[in-house]
Each structure stands twice: as structure tokens, then as C-alpha cells.
Amino acid sequence: MNFANNLKQLRQGRHMTQEALARYLNVTRPTIAGYETKNKQPDYDKLQKIAEYFEVSIDYLLTGNETSVLVENDRALDPSQTMLLEKNLLKYFSQLSSSSKQELVNFSKFLYLQEHNRLK
């Protein structure tokens, strides 16, 4: 998918009008229509604001491939976000060297223990 399709899909998934998104970004509705139909691209600041609003990465907006899920204020992830994180973790883990894999396991254990102790 491309940016135009991704933006439209995200906007419609939130039942948001082009006008509402335009107000949020401080642009005109035809600008949003251009993003969705005429291969116009927002500047970096607008792209970042769109990603933050829809809680996706800029990478996802541009390519449709999610490499991270934005999590704010330590809020709980929904099941689809958890699955996406786990999928990406396994994808990247499988491409690491043996020593890097061991470092990641050690770091994961450290994070687990740190969080477990904080919750006590």
C-alpha cells in the first residue's frame, strides 16, 4: 500500500471526515483530498502529526509496514498491537547474530525483573 491508501484507511477506520483531519492538521479539506487521491505528500511535521494522531509509525504511513507501535503513558496494548509487536520482535530476533540474540535475551530478562520489582 502507499501513503494515500494508508491515510484514507486510517481516517475512515476512525470514522473521521477529511474536514475533521484538515482542522486537526490546520490545512484545507482539499489538501487532505490531495493526500488521499493525487499523490500529494505532507511535509515532515504534518506526517509526524498524522502518525501521532493515528498512533502508527511514519514507516507505516508511508509503506504500510509497521515497525513499531507508539505507546504513550504506559497504557495497555490492544491484542492486535501486542501481536504486531511480537511478530516484529521475532522477525528482528531471527536476523541477529548468536551473540546479539543472547544480549537481547539478557536485556529482556533485565526489563522483566525491573518491571516485576516495580509492580511489587
N, C-alpha and C positions, 0 to 999 in steps of 0.2 A: 504494500500500500504506500501511498505518498502522503505528503503533508495535507493536501486538500481533503482527501478522503478521511484521514485520521481526525482532522479537526471537525469535520462535519459529523462524523460518527460520535465523537466525544460530546459535541454540543447537543446533538439530538438525543443521545443517551441520558442527558441531564434534563431533557425537555426544555431546552433553552433556545430562545429565538436568536436570530442573527442580531437583532436590535439590542437585546439584553447583553450579549457578548460585546457588541460595539461600545455600549455605555461603559462596561467594565474596563475595556481597553482604552477608552477615550478616543475612539475613532468613529467613522461613519459606518452605517449598515452596508453601503456598497463596498466598503473596504473589506468587511468580513465576507461578503459575497465573492469578492475577487480572490480572497484566500482560498475559498472553497471551490471555485469553478474556473478561475482564469489563471491558475498557477502563479498568482502573486504571492510574494513571501513577506512576512513581517520582519521588522528589524529585530535584533537580538533581544532588546529589552521587552518587546511585545511577546516574543517567543517564550522568554523566561516567565513572563506573567501568565501566559496561556498554560504552560506546563504546571506552574504552581496552582493555578485555579483548578485544573482537572486532575491534579495530583498524579502526574505522569512525568517521565523524564523528557528532556528535549529530544533525546535519541528516539524515544517512542513517537513523538510528534512528527519527526522527520522521516523515520523509516518504518514505523510500525513494530519495531523490535524493541522490547522493553529490557533495559539492562539494570534498571533499579526501580524501586518503588519508593516514592517520597513518603516518609513517615514523620509526622510532626507531633510534638508533645507526648511521645511515648504511647500514643493511642494504639489500641488493638488493631491488628490487621484483619481484614475480612478473609475468608477462605481462599478466594481467588488470588489475593495479594500474597498470601502465605505460599500457595502453590507456585506462583511465579518466582518468588524469592528462592524457594527450594530448587526449582528447575535450574535457575541461573547459577546457584551455588554449585550444584552437581556438574553443570556444563563447564564452569571455570575450573573446578577442582580436578576434573578429569584431564585438563590440559596442563596441569602443573607438573613440575619435576617431583621426584620422590621426596627430596629434602623440603621443598616448598609445601608439599602435602602435609608432611609431619609438622612443619611450623604452623600451618593453618589449624591442624587438629589441636596443637598445644594452645594456640591463641583462643580457639573456640572453647576449650576447657577452662581457660582463664576467665573468659567472659561469662561462662556459665556459673563458675564459682563466685565471681564478683556479684552477679545478679542474684544468685541464690542467697548469699550472705546479706545483701541489701534488703531482701524481702523478709528476712527473719525479724 
